[in-house]
Amino acid sequence: MKSKKIIAMIMAALLMLLSFAACSGDTTDEVTTEPETASDAAETDAINVSVLKGPTGMGAAYMWTKSDSGETEYTYNFTLDTDATTVGPKLMTGEYDIASIPTNLAASLYQKSGGKVKVVAVNTLGVLYLVTKDNAVSSLEDLRGMTILASGQGTIAEYALNYVLESYGYEIGTDVTIEFSTEHSESVTKALAGGYDVVLLPEPYVTQIINQDSSFSVAINLTEEWENLGSCTLTMGCIAVNSDFYDSNPEAVASFIADYRESAEYVNANPAEASLLIEEHDIMTASVAASAIPNSNIVCYTGETMKAALESCFTVLYSQDASIIGGAMPDDDFYIYVEE
């Protein structure tokens, strides 16, 4: 009897050992989940961003490089666009989360989309200049009877030019003629080919045309003329955001603005070094960028500073033609205040 009890105890012990081995045995065939790597996290947090060739792209060049190197909290998938009108629909639908666009376009998209597009920062002030060949013009009074070659029809560039000319008593189409190109680079090409004494261009195209033909020079700083009339600060470019993206990711937008501010400050303080990054991202050649940066008015205005600058500028534009900003002054909901 005693031996049977001993055998039963041994068998029970063996069964327990076998059960334990089954639970903790070889796991080489099991599927395991690897920890998320830094690159996986970057893909998860990627933000789709559009910048335009010109000052908005220039201001973002440093953060673009840092993002590509994994040095930013979020990864930014930058797209370099040449036509702001193609950016707007993509921002409204969410194909772009954030975009640098003209300020009046942001206001128009806000009205058109029922608030799907809002603004978080001003990133470019006035960059408009009247360029002349062989000193044909030295002041606004010299423009009578001339033809001005310009680009940016339907944008702030057109309305700023009209506002200044009309303030000086010109009747456009009678006292002075404005001929529009489809884009800034076309204006440069036409002006270099001859036939135009005066060209309205923004930076960096001013530097580009002067580099190619030294007989061109800046005759009139249109931004200064605008501000001398007491009109307000000329705000031309802004950082706009898809509102659905912002509502779901306010921290990501705040991080983006902090990165953009750092980038803009770096570009302004280090034009030679920044110009190499600008060329690396195919925004423009380094030789043009290095000379253009000091006159490109790259900034990062947020909060009340942003709102005050935009409201005063929109007021002037609205008085000229309400359709410029979407038919109405944007209400307070248009402005997003981020905490960087």
C-alpha positions as CSV (number, residue, x, y, z in Angstrom):
1,M,0.0,0.0,0.0
2,K,2.8,2.3,0.9
3,S,4.6,1.7,-2.4
4,K,1.4,2.5,-4.3
5,K,1.1,5.8,-2.5
6,I,4.7,6.6,-3.3
7,I,4.2,5.8,-7.0
8,A,1.1,7.9,-7.1
9,M,3.0,10.9,-5.6
10,I,5.8,10.5,-8.1
11,M,3.3,10.4,-11.0
12,A,1.6,13.5,-9.8
13,A,4.9,15.3,-9.5
14,L,5.9,14.2,-13.1
15,L,2.5,15.5,-14.4
16,M,3.1,18.9,-12.7
17,L,6.6,19.1,-14.2
18,L,5.3,18.3,-17.7
19,S,2.5,20.9,-17.4
20,F,5.1,23.5,-16.3
21,A,7.4,22.6,-19.2
22,A,4.5,23.0,-21.7
23,C,3.8,26.5,-20.4
24,S,7.3,27.7,-20.3
25,G,9.0,25.6,-23.0
26,D,10.6,26.6,-26.4
27,T,9.0,29.7,-27.9
28,T,11.0,30.0,-31.1
29,D,7.9,29.5,-33.2
30,E,5.9,32.2,-31.4
31,V,5.2,35.5,-33.2
32,T,6.6,38.4,-31.1
33,T,6.0,42.1,-31.5
34,E,9.2,44.2,-31.8
35,P,9.4,47.5,-29.9
36,E,8.6,50.5,-32.1
37,T,11.8,51.9,-33.5
38,A,12.5,55.6,-33.9
39,S,11.9,55.4,-37.6
40,D,8.5,53.7,-37.1
41,A,7.5,56.5,-34.6
42,A,8.5,59.1,-37.2
43,E,6.3,57.6,-39.8
44,T,3.4,57.5,-37.4
45,D,3.8,61.1,-36.5
46,A,4.5,62.4,-40.0
47,I,2.9,65.7,-40.9
48,N,2.2,66.6,-44.5
49,V,3.4,70.1,-45.2
50,S,3.4,72.3,-48.3
51,V,5.8,75.3,-48.8
52,L,6.1,77.5,-51.9
53,K,9.2,78.4,-53.8
54,G,10.3,81.7,-52.4
55,P,10.4,83.1,-48.9
56,T,8.1,80.5,-47.4
57,G,10.2,77.7,-48.6
58,M,13.4,79.5,-47.7
59,G,12.2,80.0,-44.1
60,A,11.5,76.3,-43.7
61,A,14.8,75.0,-45.2
62,Y,16.6,74.5,-41.8
63,M,13.7,72.6,-40.2
64,W,13.3,70.6,-43.4
65,T,16.9,69.5,-43.1
66,K,16.5,68.7,-39.4
67,S,13.4,66.7,-40.0
68,D,15.2,64.6,-42.7
69,S,17.9,63.9,-40.2
70,G,15.5,62.9,-37.5
71,E,16.2,65.9,-35.3
72,T,12.6,67.1,-34.9
73,E,10.0,65.7,-32.6
74,Y,7.7,65.1,-35.6
75,T,8.7,64.0,-39.1
76,Y,7.6,66.5,-41.7
77,N,6.8,65.3,-45.3
78,F,7.5,68.5,-47.2
79,T,6.2,69.2,-50.7
80,L,7.6,72.1,-52.6
81,D,4.8,73.7,-54.7
82,T,5.0,76.5,-57.2
83,D,1.3,77.5,-57.5
84,A,-0.6,78.4,-54.3
85,T,-4.0,77.9,-56.0
86,T,-3.3,74.2,-56.2
87,V,-2.4,74.0,-52.6
88,G,-5.7,75.3,-51.2
89,P,-7.9,72.4,-52.3
90,K,-5.4,69.9,-50.8
91,L,-5.4,71.8,-47.5
92,M,-9.2,71.8,-47.3
93,T,-9.5,68.1,-47.9
94,G,-6.6,67.2,-45.5
95,E,-4.2,66.0,-48.2
96,Y,-2.0,68.7,-46.6
97,D,-2.1,69.1,-42.9
98,I,-0.2,72.4,-42.9
99,A,0.7,74.8,-45.8
100,S,2.4,78.1,-46.3
101,I,0.1,80.2,-48.5
102,P,-0.7,83.9,-49.2
103,T,-2.6,85.5,-46.4
104,N,-5.6,86.5,-48.5
105,L,-5.9,83.0,-49.9
106,A,-6.0,81.7,-46.3
107,A,-8.9,84.1,-45.6
108,S,-10.7,83.1,-48.7
109,L,-10.3,79.4,-48.0
110,Y,-11.7,79.9,-44.5
111,Q,-14.8,81.4,-45.9
112,K,-15.1,78.9,-48.7
113,S,-14.6,75.8,-46.6
114,G,-16.8,76.8,-43.6
115,G,-13.8,77.0,-41.3
116,K,-11.8,74.0,-42.5
117,V,-8.7,76.2,-43.0
118,K,-7.4,78.5,-40.3
119,V,-4.2,80.5,-39.7
120,V,-1.6,79.9,-37.0
121,A,1.2,82.3,-38.0
122,V,2.4,85.0,-40.3
123,N,5.6,84.0,-42.0
124,T,6.3,86.6,-44.7
125,L,5.9,90.3,-44.7
126,G,6.0,92.6,-47.7
127,V,8.6,91.6,-50.3
128,L,7.5,93.6,-53.3
129,Y,9.8,95.9,-55.3
130,L,9.6,97.8,-58.5
131,V,12.7,97.0,-60.5
132,T,13.9,99.3,-63.3
133,K,16.4,99.0,-66.1
134,D,19.1,101.7,-66.5
135,N,17.5,103.9,-63.8
136,A,14.5,104.6,-65.9
137,V,12.5,105.2,-62.7
138,S,13.6,106.8,-59.4
139,S,10.2,107.5,-57.8
140,L,6.5,106.8,-58.1
141,E,6.0,110.1,-59.9
142,D,8.1,108.8,-62.8
143,L,5.6,106.0,-63.7
144,R,3.2,108.1,-65.7
145,G,2.7,106.7,-69.2
146,M,4.7,103.6,-68.5
147,T,3.8,99.9,-68.6
148,I,4.5,97.9,-65.5
149,L,5.2,94.2,-66.0
150,A,3.8,92.3,-63.0
151,S,2.8,88.8,-61.8
152,G,0.4,87.8,-59.0
153,Q,-2.8,88.9,-60.6
154,G,-5.6,88.4,-58.1
155,T,-3.2,88.3,-55.1
156,I,-2.0,90.8,-52.6
157,A,0.7,91.8,-55.1
158,E,-1.8,93.2,-57.5
159,Y,-3.9,95.0,-54.9
160,A,-0.9,96.5,-53.1
161,L,0.3,97.9,-56.4
162,N,-3.1,99.3,-57.2
163,Y,-3.5,100.8,-53.8
164,V,-0.2,102.6,-53.9
165,L,-0.7,103.9,-57.5
166,E,-4.2,105.1,-56.8
167,S,-3.0,106.8,-53.7
168,Y,-0.6,108.8,-55.8
169,G,-3.4,109.8,-58.2
170,Y,-2.9,107.4,-61.0
171,E,-5.8,106.0,-63.0
172,I,-4.8,102.5,-63.8
173,G,-5.2,101.7,-67.5
174,T,-5.1,105.4,-68.4
175,D,-2.1,107.0,-66.6
176,V,-0.2,103.8,-66.2
177,T,-0.7,100.3,-67.7
178,I,-0.2,97.0,-65.8
179,E,0.6,93.9,-67.9
180,F,0.4,90.6,-66.0
181,S,2.5,87.4,-66.4
182,T,1.3,84.1,-65.1
183,E,4.1,83.7,-62.6
184,H,7.2,85.5,-61.3
185,S,9.7,83.5,-63.3
186,E,7.9,84.5,-66.5
187,S,8.2,88.1,-65.6
188,V,11.9,87.7,-65.1
189,T,12.2,86.0,-68.5
190,K,10.2,88.7,-70.3
191,A,12.0,91.5,-68.6
192,L,15.4,90.1,-69.5
193,A,14.3,89.8,-73.1
194,G,13.7,93.6,-73.2
195,G,10.7,95.8,-73.8
196,Y,9.9,96.7,-70.2
197,D,11.2,99.6,-68.2
198,V,9.5,98.6,-64.9
199,V,8.9,95.2,-63.4
200,L,7.0,94.4,-60.1
201,L,8.8,91.4,-58.5
202,P,9.0,89.9,-55.0
203,E,12.2,88.6,-53.5
204,P,14.0,86.3,-54.4
205,Y,13.2,87.1,-58.0
206,V,14.5,90.6,-57.6
207,T,17.9,89.2,-56.8
208,Q,17.6,86.7,-59.6
209,I,17.0,89.3,-62.3
210,I,19.8,91.6,-61.0
211,N,22.2,88.7,-60.9
212,Q,21.4,88.0,-64.5
213,D,21.5,91.6,-65.8
214,S,23.2,94.2,-63.6
215,S,21.5,97.0,-65.5
216,F,18.4,96.2,-63.5
217,S,18.1,97.7,-60.0
218,V,15.5,98.4,-57.3
219,A,13.8,101.7,-57.9
220,I,10.9,101.5,-55.4
221,N,10.3,99.4,-52.3
222,L,6.6,98.9,-52.6
223,T,6.3,97.6,-49.1
224,E,7.7,100.9,-47.7
225,E,5.4,102.9,-49.9
226,W,2.4,100.9,-48.6
227,E,3.4,101.4,-45.0
228,N,4.2,105.1,-45.6
229,L,0.6,105.6,-46.6
230,G,-0.3,104.5,-43.1
231,S,-1.9,101.4,-44.4
232,C,-0.5,98.9,-41.9
233,T,2.1,96.2,-42.1
234,L,1.9,94.4,-45.4
235,T,1.4,90.7,-44.5
236,M,1.9,88.5,-47.6
237,G,2.5,84.9,-46.4
238,C,1.1,82.8,-43.6
239,I,1.1,79.3,-42.1
240,A,-2.4,77.8,-42.5
241,V,-3.6,74.5,-41.0
242,N,-6.4,72.1,-41.8
243,S,-8.7,72.6,-38.8
244,D,-9.6,68.9,-38.4
245,F,-5.9,68.1,-38.2
246,Y,-5.4,70.8,-35.6
247,D,-8.3,69.7,-33.5
248,S,-6.8,66.2,-33.3
249,N,-3.2,67.2,-33.1
250,P,-2.8,70.6,-31.3
251,E,0.6,69.6,-29.8
252,A,1.9,68.6,-33.2
253,V,0.9,72.0,-34.7
254,A,2.5,73.8,-31.8
255,S,5.7,71.8,-32.3
256,F,5.7,72.7,-36.0
257,I,5.4,76.4,-35.2
258,A,8.3,76.2,-32.7
259,D,10.4,74.4,-35.3
260,Y,9.5,77.0,-38.0
261,R,10.4,79.9,-35.7
262,E,13.8,78.3,-35.0
263,S,14.2,77.7,-38.7
264,A,13.3,81.3,-39.7
265,E,15.7,82.7,-37.1
266,Y,18.5,80.5,-38.3
267,V,17.9,81.5,-42.0
268,N,17.9,85.2,-41.2
269,A,21.0,85.0,-39.0
270,N,23.0,82.7,-41.3
271,P,22.2,83.5,-44.9
272,A,25.4,81.9,-46.3
273,E,24.9,78.6,-44.6
274,A,21.1,78.6,-45.0
275,S,21.5,79.2,-48.8
276,L,23.2,75.9,-49.1
277,L,20.2,74.1,-47.5
278,I,17.8,76.1,-49.7
279,E,19.6,74.9,-52.8
280,E,19.7,71.3,-51.4
281,H,15.9,71.3,-51.2
282,D,15.6,72.7,-54.8
283,I,14.0,75.9,-53.5
284,M,16.5,78.1,-55.4
285,T,20.2,78.4,-56.1
286,A,22.4,79.2,-53.2
287,S,23.9,82.3,-54.9
288,V,20.4,83.9,-55.3
289,A,19.2,82.8,-51.8
290,A,22.2,84.2,-49.9
291,S,21.7,87.7,-51.4
292,A,17.9,87.5,-51.2
293,I,17.4,86.4,-47.6
294,P,18.1,89.9,-46.0
295,N,15.3,91.4,-48.1
296,S,12.8,88.6,-47.9
297,N,11.1,89.6,-44.6
298,I,10.9,86.1,-43.2
299,V,9.2,86.2,-39.8
300,C,7.1,84.1,-37.5
301,Y,4.3,86.1,-35.9
302,T,1.9,84.2,-33.7
303,G,-0.9,85.0,-31.2
304,E,-2.1,88.6,-30.9
305,T,0.8,89.9,-33.0
306,M,-0.3,87.7,-35.9
307,K,-4.0,88.7,-35.5
308,A,-3.3,92.4,-35.3
309,A,-1.1,92.4,-38.4
310,L,-3.6,90.3,-40.4
311,E,-6.7,92.2,-39.4
312,S,-5.2,95.6,-40.3
313,C,-4.0,94.4,-43.6
314,F,-7.3,92.6,-44.4
315,T,-9.2,95.9,-43.6
316,V,-7.3,97.7,-46.3
317,L,-7.8,94.9,-48.8
318,Y,-11.5,94.6,-47.9
319,S,-12.0,98.3,-48.6
320,Q,-10.6,97.7,-52.1
321,D,-12.4,94.6,-53.0
322,A,-14.1,92.2,-50.5
323,S,-13.6,89.2,-52.8
324,I,-9.8,89.4,-52.2
325,I,-10.4,87.9,-48.8
326,G,-13.4,85.7,-49.5
327,G,-16.1,88.3,-49.3
328,A,-16.0,89.1,-45.6
329,M,-13.6,89.9,-42.8
330,P,-12.6,86.7,-41.0
331,D,-14.0,86.3,-37.6
332,D,-12.1,85.4,-34.4
333,D,-12.4,81.7,-35.1
334,F,-10.1,82.1,-38.1
335,Y,-7.1,82.6,-35.8
336,I,-5.5,79.8,-33.9
337,Y,-3.2,80.7,-30.9
338,V,-0.6,78.0,-30.4
339,E,1.5,77.5,-27.2
340,E,5.0,76.7,-28.4
